């Protein structure tokens, strides 16, 4: 189901000029868009649902709901969870798509800027780091840069800095620290240069300080983020 959804979102991005224009406005090129398999969820309550149902050849409400790709109401109706968002597939260490993050095209008070898949039998956000699968596959890195979100990871990768991961909207968990300890010697925290970034840096340090890792923290100037720097 997740593989089918990823294919669907990829195709929708190819067909939606406003979504492609948004990514280009964020200075992302087509090569990095393809590398990170970015997609788009259309402004529809059932476009993905109908696609998955047609591809699978059956509908199982419990299975579909359990995937985290769909939501439901008290009347038993199932509908697409992600609508009108840039889609970021999230992979496990075997490079399998297990969840998605979605960013609204236009910031609004009515919708959360970022929406992640809920925890599921495949996905527990406190046990996953975004892009860890590629960092491990790309080479024998001994150090890794930790940033706040998807766009920071992708922006740095586009400029040749590929040893970058991000937590998935949570403070660091013990399980995420273990993932880092098993693979790296040193971590560099590179969060946004605002108050929230400062708070996130301190919280991450609290989690990492007792680990086996050498830990460095970079503080950017006020208003700066990693994309601004590169």
WOJO-V409113 format. One record per helix or strand. SS is the DSSP state (a for helix, b for strand). FROM is the first residue (numbers start at 1). LEN is the number of residues. If there is no record, write none. Layout:
ss->SS from->FROM len->LEN
ss->SS from->FROM len->LEN
This chain:
ss->a from->2 len->14
ss->a from->17 len->9
ss->a from->30 len->6
ss->b from->39 len->3
ss->a from->47 len->10
ss->a from->61 len->6
ss->b from->70 len->3
ss->b from->78 len->3
ss->b from->85 len->7
ss->b from->97 len->8
ss->b from->114 len->3
ss->a from->125 len->3
ss->b from->130 len->1
ss->a from->132 len->7
ss->b from->143 len->5
ss->a from->150 len->9
ss->b from->164 len->3
ss->a from->174 len->10
ss->b from->186 len->6
ss->a from->195 len->14
ss->b from->214 len->6
ss->a from->226 len->4
